[in-house]
């Protein structure tokens, strides 16, 4: 069945070990050639629709682990629905990333010895476009390496002409509806980026170290009033001193004024119960309306002047008097010295505060009076709240609904203008006398004195339109009719404010319908110790280094460029302790192993601790799939697919039932956004049920004897049929999670002629599709058999019995049906336990067999005793020495894990799955120790 295998590289031999490098590079061109990812908006296409918008990555970026997680989960959902017959659209694209992109290109210009100001606006914007053409879609190409099955022919860029038209149309409509307006207000300003920022673009640095500086103002008519500040330079913009109206200390000062020590003005002492807490500090507060949000509100209440002392680059302007031209940090020191020289300083003390920082530059944000464009949010927020309250859109996990509600219930108007050159121009023109015209294009009647608005729109404004602008809005396109609203939005909980809520508000407002039915949220990928990834921490991993392999020296060069290699490696190994066992670097784990690992974490985890050993373990799983398929094909020989209604024997009925359980669990996992449960179900079925049990039971049936005959010729046809059926179906179950290896192997296995040329077309296994149903009775009986065999195997393993030696085995039960069933399967018991002769089946007795281990198997039909004789197979001295060695090893491991669990820092800070693994490890070690103590007693009888 290899006629449809593509020519994109030679097909790797199944006789060779699994090599993801050889396998994974072959299939993306094949999928594109066969139109696997193509969505259809043709009216004649009657298939149900599954649409999901891809969170557009920044055009400046390359893949990070967050992108890899998004790609994994969304691609799994899309592939699952495609296999179920849905018309799927995973809408790809990139974001122009205004501030980030402008900063990248400005740094390039700096290396060339020039600036954007030297180029001029038009030339600079063209330079950004040139940079974008050269490297802008790199991240989409990287997503292909991960197997992203998005319809790349529909990829959008937020600055494309069609997208720009949508942005202009939305702005004009909002203006015409009275929702978009221009006002002078206190806003967040980044002096490094030289632009305004929305509240969401400001990150709070909690617990930053600062100094609380205290000084006094001289009161006219006598006396002094003491205030404190962490920013002494802002006193140059003070326009009042506030006290509480009921504070008896300052009653005599009400209505008086104080003299500014550096500027020719006096400022009033005002009484304000909202701004001032009389129990805090001196009970007197300096008021700087142009540089503090609380002071701004107080200034409006009292009609205070708003004096801006800062230039756009953070230097002080002429309002600062003798300090004009200084940088804000330099001015802070200079003002302190000047106050000390005048005898007005009253000392300083250490102080912890929350420092606002720009999300992009990391610089300290300054509150500043500025004229900006704002969008009224209250009415849109109320409709977006109602949409979730009524269930039109739901959040999974549901706990994030509270976060969404809190943001919208306390929302402020959105400052949407940015003082950048790269971005969507605001469609407004300014004329004489402060006149403003907003229009879709420049009106012809405007004269040369009318100038375009110099600002651009916040990047998140165009992102908020993404679900409908990508489908052709404002035109009524077939794509818009077919794919809006989307079925799901999958994203991280950290952008509920930035993106999710804004898409809900603008989608409902512009389209009259929610933009998506479900919001699927997952946690933040962090390092193995639970720390957030960041370049300063030296713990960032490029997912392509995991996919393609890289030395640790190469990995840390990206994380800490310029840092000494030894220092960078030390930080990296501290962040990823399990990487230490991997030598000098990551092997090529492959995209499938990385994807399967990311899919295996519960989305409810707020932090997803990335452990290299877990990826390595899943790489071994892929090798298991490869080897099991090779074995199965060897057992099938020249078998040709056939479908029959013949009855099946016990083992075949059991594996078909387990197969049904696996695809039902996977289906439930995908539908409920518990992709981790789908992954776990697929893993357990294939490794445990199919490989560990079914293949072992099928081998003696399907392997020919030396004379060319089968040992059980009557069971060969049904076993071949079942093996081929389950193997092909298993690859379909796992395809959404690991698309490359499943495609490679599916092309080689027997399958129905009705199948399409790729496993990606499905169908996904289902009861409706004729892939079987569960048989609980067969499964229950098989569990009994497995427990009996496992009990015997465990004794062999724990006592280190020679693999070639057979063991005497007795099986005892009071239940005749159990004994009859086990006697019927004595051949399997003897084969898998490796017994010396046939097992004996008998009723329980009081007889004690010295030198034998008795294991009791719990069963719903009563307990079953499994008695394994050890005499002659294990020496007394050798067994005692083995027990002592194992006990020492276990005690050492137990001491280490108990030390870890006794550390409050580990239990409180480590991700819960890491703590859970440590607790499980402790219980397993204690159980192993108990078994060894029992083994010591038994050895005395040998």
N, C-alpha and C positions, 0 to 999 in steps of 0.2 A: 504493500500500500504506500509506495513512495513516489507515485507519479506526480503529485502536486508539490513535492519538496522544491523550494526555490534554488536558483543557482547562485545565491548570494553567499559564496564561500562553500567549501567542501563540507559535506555532512560528516560530523564527527562519528567515529566508530563507537558503538556501544561497548565494544570490548575494552576500550580505553577508559580510564577514570573520568568522571564528569568534570568538564572544564567549561565554566561559564563564559570565558572569553570567546571560545569557539562557538558556543551555542547562541549567545545572546546577540551577537552582531549580525546574525543571518535573517532575523525575522521581521524587523520593522519595515524594510522595503517590500517584503512580501505582503504584509498587512495593508500597506498603502496601495500596492498594485491591485489588490483584490477589493479595494473599497471598503475594508472592514469598518473604518471609523466614520464613514460618510453619513451625515444626517440628511434627511429629506424633508423639504417643506412643500412638496408637491401635494395639491389638494386631493389627488387620487390615492395617496398613501394612507391606508386605513389603520395602520399599526398604532397601538397606544404609544404615547410620547413619554420619554424620560429625559428631562433637561436639567442640567446643573451648570451654573456659571463657574468658571475657574477664577479664583481670586487672582487678578492680574499682577504678576510679579513686576517689580520695578525694572525698567529698561536698563538701569545701571547695574543690576545685580547678576550674580551667578548663584548656582544652587547652594542652599544651605539645608540643614536637616529639617527645618520647618517646611521648606518647599517639598522636600522628599516625603515628608509625612502627608502633606496635602495631596501630593500626586498619588501616593499609595492608596489612601482611603477613597479619594474621588474616582480613581481609575478602577478600583475594585467594584465600586457601586455601578459605574458605567458599564463595565464588562459584564457584570452579573445581569443587568437589565437588558443589555444587547443580546445576551444568550437566551433570554426569556422571550425574545421576539419584539422588544420595544424599538421604536424609532428613537435612537439616543443622540442627544447633542450635549457634548461637553464643550462648552464655549471657551476657546482659548484666547489669549491676548496678553498684552503687556501695558503697563502704566507708564506715562511719561515722567512721573516722579519729579515734579517741578524743582523743589529745593535740592534734592539729592543730585539730580542730573546737572543742574547749574553749577553746583559745587565741584562735581567731577570734571567738567569741561574747564572751569576756572583754574583748577589745579594743573590741567594740561597746558593751558595758556601760560601759567606762571613758570612752568618748566621751559617754555619756549621764550621766556623773557618779555611777555606782554600781558595785558589785562583785557577784560571785557570792555572796560571804559575806553581803552585805546582803540579797540576794534569798532566800537559803536554798536547800537542795539541790533540793527538789521544784519550786520555782518556776524555778530555773535550768535544770533538765532540760527543763521545759516550754518555756522560752524557746529552748533549742537546737532542740527539735522545731519550734517556730514558724519559726525561721530556716531549718531544713531544708526545710519545706514551701514557703517562699518562693523559695529559690534552690538547693535541694539537687540537683535533677536537671539543672542547667544543662549539665553536661558531656555528658550523654547527648544533649541537643538539639544541642550542638556537633558531636558525632560524626556526626549525620545529615548535616551540611553536608559532611563528608568521604565520605559515602556508605556508612556502616557498615550492613551488611545483617544486623544482629542481630535476633532476634525480640523486639522491645521489649515485647510483651505479656507476656513472661516475666521482665521486669527485676526484680531483687531488690535490696533494701537490707539490709545486714547487721544492722540493728536492727529489721527487720520482725518481726511476731509469730512467724511460722513459723521464721524464721532464729534468733530469740532462743530459741525452744523447743529447736532443735537444739543451740545452744551450751550451754544448761542440761543437756540430756540427756548431752552429751559429757562435761561436767565431772563430773556425778554418777557416770557409769559409770566414769570414770577414778579417781575417789575410791574407789568401791566395789571396784575392782580393785587398790587399794593403790598406784596410780601418782601420784595427786595428793595432796600433803601440805603441811603448814604447818610452817615452820621459821624460826629466827632465824639469819640469816647476813649476811655482808658482801655488799652489793649496790651497783649503780650508782644514784646518786641525783642528780636534776636539781633544784637549788634554785629555778630559774626556773619550771619546770613543777610543782614540788613533787610529784614522783612517782618511783617506781622505774623503771628501764630495764633491758631485757635487754642482753646484751653486743652484740647486733646493732644496737641503737638508739644505740650510742655510736660516734661517728666519731673517728678518730685524726688529730690535726693534727701531722704529722711536722715535726721541725726547729723547733719553737717556741722563741723566745728566752726564757730564764729566768736566774735567778741561783742558784748553789749556795752557800748560806750555811753557814758552819762555826762551831761553838761547842763548848764543853766542859761536861761534867758533873763536879762534885766527887765523888770517890770517898770513901766513909766509911773512915776510918783513914788518909787521905792519898793524894794523887795526883789526877790528872785524866785523863779519857778523852774524846777528840775525835771528834765525829760531824759529818755534813753533811746538809743537806736543802734542797730547793727550796720546801718549805712549812713555814716556821718555826712557824706557828701550831699545827701538828699535834703539836709537842713537848708541848703541854698534855695530850695523850692518851697520851703514851709510858708504857708499862708495863714496859719492859726496854731494856737495851743489849746487843747481841749481838756476840760475837767468834768467830773460828774456833777450834775446840778445839786445833788444832796450831800456832797462831800464838804464837811464843815471846814476843812483845812483851807479851802480855796474860795469860800463865800465872798471874802473881801475883794477877790480878784475878778469877780464876774464883771464883764463889760470893759475891763481895762485892756491895755495893749502892752506888748513887749517890743523892745528894740532889737532889730536884727543886727548882730555884731559885725557883719561884713558888707551889708547892702543898705542902701539909703531908704529903708522903709520900716514901718512898724506893722505888727500883725496882731489881730485880736485874740483875746482869751475867750473861748466859747464854752458853753455848758452843753454836753451831749451825753445822754444816758445810754445810747446805743454803742457808741465807739469806746467809751471809757469804763473800765472795771476799777472802782476805787480801791479794791483790795490788792491789785497787781502793781508792783513797783511803787513809784511815788504817787500814783493816782493822777498824773498829768501826762498827756500824750501830745507829741508834735504831729502836726497835720500837714501832709504833702499830697494834695489831691491829684497832682499830675503824675505821681510815681508810686501810688499804693491804692489797691482796689477798695479797701475799707475807708481810706481817707477820701477817695473820690466820691463815695456815697455820702460821707459826712459833708463834704464840700457842697454837694448838690442841696443837702438839707439846709445849709447855712448861707448859700450864695457866695462861697469863697472863690477867690481867684485861682485859676489853674495855671501854674507857672512851670513850663517844661524846661529843664536845665540841660537836657541831653541832645546832642546831635545824633544822627542815625547810626553812626559808627561807634557810639558809646563814649565819645569825648564830650566834655562840657562846653555848652554854648555861651553866648554873651550874657544870658540871664545869670550865669554863675559868677559874674563880676571878676574879681582878681584871680579866680581859679579857671577861667575860660581857657579852652584849648587843652586842658589836661585830660588824660585818660581817667575813666571813673575810678580805677583802683588807685592811681596816683593821687587823684583828688581826695579820696577817702583818707589817705595818710596826711595830705597837706591840710585838710580841714581840721583834723585832730590836733596837729601841731599848732595851728593858728589859734584854736580855742584854748589850748594849754598856755600859749603865750599871753593871751588876754586874761588868764586866770579864771576862765569859765568852765574848764574841764573838771569833772568830778570822779575821774577814774574809769576803769573798765573791768569786766569780769568775763570768764569763759561762758559761752552760751551755745546751746544746741538749737538748730533751727532746720526748717524744711526749705531747701534751696531749689528754686525752679530752674530747670535746665532745658535747653533746646533739644528736642529729640534727634535732630540731625547733626548739629555742630557740637553739642555738648556744652556750649557756652551758657553762662548765666543769663537768664531772661530778665529784661527790664520792663516793668509796667510803664507805659508811655501814652500820653495823649496824642491821638492821631485821628485823621478823617479816613474812614474805611467804608466798604460796602458790607452790609449786614443782611441776613435772611431771617425773617420772623419764623419762629419754630413752633410756637405754642399750639396753634390749630392743627398743624401737621403731626405734631407729637401726640396729640389726643387721639387722632384717627389711627395712628400706628399702635398706640396702646390698646385701643378697642379691638383692633384686628387680632392681637394676641389673646386678649381676654376672651374673645368670642370663639377662639380656636381656628380662625382662618389660617393662621400660621402658628406652628408649635415649635418649641425648643426641645432638643434632645441633647444632653440630659436636661430634664425640666428645671433643675436648680438654677440654671442661668436665666430663667424668666425674671427672677427677682432683680438681677443685675440690669437687664434691659429696662424693666419698669422703673427702677430707681433713676437711671439716666434720663429717661424721657419725662418722668414726673418733675425733675428739677432742672430741666433744660433751659439754657439761656439762648438768646439769639446768636446766630453763627456768623462770625467774622469771616467772610469768604474771599476777601481781596488779599493779594500778596504782592509785595514790592519786589517782584522778580522780572526777568526778561523772558524766561522760558516757561511757557504755559499757555493756557487759553486766554487770549486778550478779553478784557471786559468790554462788551459791546456798547460803550458809552462815549459821548463826545462832549467836551467842555467848551463853553463859549463865553462871550462877554458877560460880566456881572454875575458870574457864578451859575449861569444857565447850564443845564445838562439835558442831553437828548440820548435816550436809549433806543436802539433800533437793531434789526437783524443785519443790516449793512449800512454803511455811511449814507445818510440822505444826501441827494444831489444838491439840494438847496443850501447846504451848509457852506459857508465861505471859508477862506484859508485861516481865519482867526479861530476857527473851531479846531481843537486838538483832541486826538484820541486819548482816552483814559490810559494812564501809564501803567496801571496795575494789571496783573493776571489773576485768574481764579485759583483758589485752593485746589490742589490736586484731588482732594477727596470729593470735591464737587462733581467732577466728571466721573469719578469712581462710583458715586451714589446713583448715577444714571445707568450703570453697566448692564443690568439685566434687560433693559429695553433698548438702550442706544445701540447695543451690539446687534440687535435684530432689525435695524433700519429705521427706528423711530427718529423723526416725527412722521415719516411716511407709514402708511398702513400696508406693510409688506406681508407676503405670505409667511415669512419667517417669524415676524412678530405675532401673527395670529396663531401660529403653530407652537411656538416655544416660549410665549409669555402667558401666564406666569411659569417660572421654572418649577420643577418638582421639588428639588432640594437645593440648599446652599450649605456647603461643608466648609468650615473655616475654624480658626483658633478663637478661643474665648477672649483673647487680648484685643481683638478689634470689633467687639460688639458695639462699642461707642463710635469708633472711627467710621465703620463701614456698614455693619448690619443694620443698625438703627436708622442711618441716613438713607440706605436703600429702601427700607420699609417706608419711611416718610415720603420720599420723592416718588417712589413707585406708586404708592396709593394716590398721591396727589396728581401725578401726571397721567396715570393709566386707569385710575379708578379701581384698581385691583392690587392685592398684595403681590410682591415680586416673586415669592416662593412659598411653598406650602409647609416646608419643614426647614428649620435651621439646625444643622448638625454640628456640634461643637466638640472639640477634643483639646487635650492638654498641650503644654509647652514641652518641647524636647529639651532636656537638660543633660548634663554630663552624668557619669555613673554614680557620682556621690550626691547628686541632687542639686548641684549648683547650676545657675543659669549660664548658658554659653555666652562668652564674650571674649573679644580679642585680648583685653587686658588680663583676663584670667588664664589665657593660653589653653583653653579647652574647646575651641571651635573645631569641628570636623567637617570637611568637605565631603558630602555623600559620595561623590565620584571617586574619592580616594578609597572608600570602602568597596565600591563596585569594581574598580579597575586595579586596586592594589597600589600601595605607596609605602615608601620607607617612612619611619617616624620623623626622620630628619626633614623629609619633604613636607610632611604634614605640618610640622611646627613652623616651618618657614612662612607658611600662609597665615598662621595664627599670630606669631610674634615676629614679624619681619624686622631684622636688624638686631634682635636680642641674641646674646650668646647662646649657642646651640645647647650647651649643657643646662643652662637655666630654663630654656624653653622646654626641653625634654623632661626636666624634673617636674615642671608644672603639669605637663601633659600626662605623665605617668601617675601623678597624684590624682588627677581628675578621672583617669581610666585605669584603675588598678588591674583589671582583668586583661589589659593589653600586654602586661609584662610577660605573659607566657607565650606571646606571639613573636618573640625574637626582636628583629630590627625593624619590623614594619607590618602593615596589614597585608595579608595575601589578597588576591582578587576574589572577594566573596561573591561578586556578581549581583546584578540588580534584583534578581528573584529573592536571594537570601536577605538583602537589605529590606526589600518590600515586605517579605513575610514577617520579619522581625518587627517592623513598625506597625504592621497590621495586628500583631499579637498583643499589643498593649490595650487595656480597656480605655475607651474614650473618656470615661468618667474620671480618670486620673488627672489631676491638675498638673502634675509633673510627670514626665515620661523619661525615666533614667535610662539613657542609652548605654548598654553594656556590650562591648565588643565580643565577649564570650557568648552572648546570646545570639549574635549574628553568626558566629562560628558554629554554634550548635545547629542553627537552621541551615547553614551551608552543608553540614553533615546530613541533614534531612533530605536535601536535594540530591545528595550523592546516594542516599538510600532509595529514593524514587528511581534514580537512574539505574542502579544495580537491580532493583526489584523488577523493573521493566525488562531489563536484559534477561533475567532469569525466567520471567513469565513468557517472553517470546521464545526462549529456548524450549520451554515446556510445551508451548503451543505448536512448535514446528511449522508445518505447512498448513496449519488450520486456516480455513476460509470462513468468514462470518456467516453464521446462519441463525435464523430466529425460529424457534420451535416452541410448542406448547407442552413439551415433555415434562414429566414430573422430575423433581430433583431430589437427590439424597440429602441427608441431614446436614453435612458440612456446607453444601452448596446453598441449601435453604437458609442456613445461618448467615453466610457471608452476604447473601442478597438482602437479608433483613438488616444486617449492620450497614450495608451500603445505603439502604433507604433511610436508616437513622441518621447517617452522616449527611446526606443531601438535605434532609428535612431540617437538621440542626443548622446547616450552613444557610439555607434559605431563610430561616428565622433570624439568624444573625445579621444577614445582609439587610433584611427588611426592617429590622428594629435598630439599625446602626449599632449593632454589637458585632462588628467585623472581627473582633478578637475571638468571639465565641465561634464564628464561622471558621476561623483559622485553626483554633484548638480542636474543633470537631473533625476537620479534615486531617489534621496531624495525627490525632489519636486513631482515627479509623485506618489510615494508610499504614502507619508504622505498627500499631498494635494488632488490629484485627486482620488486616490484609497480609502484612509482611510476617509478623511474628507467629501468626496462627494459620491463616488460610494457605499461604504458600508452602508452609511446612507440611500441612496435611495433604496438599495437592501433589507434592513432589513424588511420593511413592506411588501415586496413582498414574501420573503422566510420564514418569521416567521409564524408559524401556530397559529391560534386563539385557544382559550380554548377548542373549540369543535373539534380540530384536523384538521380543514380545512384551506386552504390558502385563504388570502384575494383576491388575483388575480391569480387564478389557471391557467389561460391562459398564464400568463407571467412567470410562475415558470420554465419550462424547459429551455427556452432561457437564463434566468437570472442565473440559476445554471450552465449552460454550459459556459456562459461568465465569471462568477465569478471564476470557476475552471481554465479556460483558462488564465485569466489575472493573477491570483495568482501564478500559476505554472510558467508562463512566467516572472513575476516580480522577482521571486527568481533566475531565470537564468540571468536576467539583472544584478542583484546585486552580483552574485557569485564571479566574479573576484576581487571585492572590499572587500567582507566580506564572505570568503569561509565557515567558520564553521557554522554560524547560518543558512545560506542558504541551506547547505547540510542537517542539522538537520531537517529543516522544509520541504524541498523538498521531503525527504523520506516519509513524512506523507501525502502529498497532492495528490489528484487524478492526474494522468498523463497518457500519452499514453503508451501502452504496448511496443511500439517500442523503448522507451527510454533505454539507457544503465544504469548500476547499480549506477552511480553517476551523480549528476548534473554537475560535473566537465567535463564530456564528452560532455555536451551540448545537442543539438546545441544552439549557441547563437541566440537569437531572431533576425529575419531578415524578410524583405519583401519577399526576394527570398525563404525563408524557409516556407512560408505560414503563417506567424504570423501577417498578416494584413497590412493595409496601412492607411494613414491619410485621414480623411474626414473633410476638412476645414469648410464646411458649417455647419455641425453638431457642430463642436467645437465653431464656432462663435455664434450660437444660444444658446449653453450651457453657454457660457460666459455671455450672457445677463441674463439668468436665475440665474446664480451664483451671479452676481452683485446685482440683485434685492433682493435675499435672504440675501446676506451679509449685504446689507443696513439695512434691518429690524433687523437682528441679532445684528448689531452694536448698534443700538438705544437701544435695550433691555439691552445689556451689559453695555453701557455707563451710563445708568440711573438706573442700579442695580434693574431691574424689577424681581420680584419673578419668579423663574423658572417654577412654576406650573401655573402661571397666563397667560391667553391668551391676545393678544393685538389686538385692531381693526386696520385693515390694508387696505389702499386704494392704488391702483396702477393706475397711469395716464399716457397716451401717446397719441400723435396725430396720431401715426402709427397704423392702424387697424391690420396689420399683427402681430405687436408686441403684441397688446392686445389679439389677438386670440391665439397666441403661449403661452402667460403667463396664459391665462384662461385655456388652455389645461393642463397646469402643476400646476393648483391651489392646487391640493392635496399635491404636493411636497412643494410648498410655504407654505401652511398652516402647514404642518408637521414640517418643518425645522425652520420656524420663530416662530412657536407656536402661531397661531392667534386665536382670539375669533370669531369663525365662519369662513365662507369662505371669502377670500379677495374680495374687490369690485374692479372692473375694469372699468375705465371711462376715458373720454377725459379730458384734462386739463381744469381747471376753475379758475376764480379769487377768488373763495370762500376761505376764510382763516379760518381754523379750529383751534380755540384756544386750547391751551394745547396739540397741536400735533407737532411732529417733521417732517419736510419735507427734505428728502434726494434726491438729483438729481443724477441719474445714467447716465453716458455718454454711448451712444450706436451709432453704425454706422447707425442705423435706426432712429436716433433722440433721444433726452433726454427722460428719464423716471423718473417720480416723484414717490417716495415711501413715503407715509404719514402714520406715526405711531402715534396713539392716546395714550396719557399718563394719561388723567384725570381718577381719581379713582385708578390708579395704582402707582402713585408717589405722596407723600405729598410735599406741598410747603416747609415747614420748613426742612423736612428731606432731600429734594433735595438740598436746599441751603447749609445745613451743609455738605453734601457729596461733593459738588462742592468746598467749602472752604478747606476741608481736602485734596482733590486731588490737588488743586492749590498750597497749601503749600508744598506738597510732590514734585510736579513737579518743583516748583521754586528752591527748595533745590538741586534737581538733575541737573537742568539747570545751577545753579551757579557753581557746581562742574565740569561739563563737559566744560563750557566756560572758567573756570580757567585753565583747562588742555590744551585746544586748544590755549589759549593765551600765553602759555609757549613755547618759541622758542626751548628750549631743547627737548620738547616732539615732536613738529612738525618736527624738523630737524632730530632727532635721532631714533624715534620709527619707526618700520616697517610700510610701507604704508598702509597695511590692517588694522593695529591697529588705525592709524590716521583716515582712512576712516570710521571705525566703530564708532569712537567718533563723527565725523561730521554727520553721519547718525543718531546717537542718539540725537544730538542737534536738527536736523530738526524734528525728531519724537516728541520730547518734546515740541517744539514750536507749532507743529500742534495740539498736545493734549491740550495745553494751550488754543489755539484758540477755540477748541471745547467746553472746559469747560466754557469759557466766554459766548459762545452762549447758553449753558445749563443754565447759571445763568439767562439770560434774559427770557428763556422759563419758568423757575421756577416761575417767577413773575406772569405768567398767570394761574398757577395751583390753 
